[in-house]
Amino acid sequence: GGNPSANRGNSQRPVENITWYDCQDFVNKLSELTGKKFRIPTEAEWEYAARGGKFTHGYKYSGSNITDEVAWHETNSDGKTQPVASKMPNELGLYDMSGNVWEWCNDFYAPYPSEALVNPQGPETGESKVMRGGSYFSSIDYGRVSNRFTPPLLFFKAHPLGMRLALSV
């Protein structure tokens, strides 16, 4: 339907100012319209993609150790979202996984366990979901691929908060 974004004026900017429930409504509608199974990624999927998958170079940010090459953040964004793909992509060709908008993940938040895990899943219930990636409105450190954040509620809505699509195949 409409565009809830606080930062409008360029159709190449990411949609933001959405709740986790808004994401669910969108992916369900998109799945109905296309006949494909869209969703938002789990936290583990998000981090694997942000790190560059099997092609990773171990960068601090998604695609580089130099944040300004790959991320829009509070000191270079002019206080607003920027057009998608206007910085360098990561090793998988994905853009804006560090900076521009925080991205909702499908997992409920929980502290990381101390043991090593492969494709960990968040708890089945909880009070808040995980957000990853940092934003145009946050400091550089929030754009690190290892950084995670959780808002206080699933109904939390803010201008630097958006989503990334995943497709189940």
LINWO-V819983 format. One record per helix or strand. SS is the DSSP state (alpha for helix, beta for strand). FROM is the first residue (numbers start at 1). LEN is the number of residues. Records with the same first field share a line. If there is no record, write none. Layout:
SS = FROM-LEN + FROM-LEN
//
This chain:
beta = 13-1 + 37-4 + 61-1 + 64-1 + 83-1 + 102-7 + 129-4 + 148-3 + 161-2 + 165-4
alpha = 20-15 + 43-9 + 53-3 + 67-4 + 140-4
//
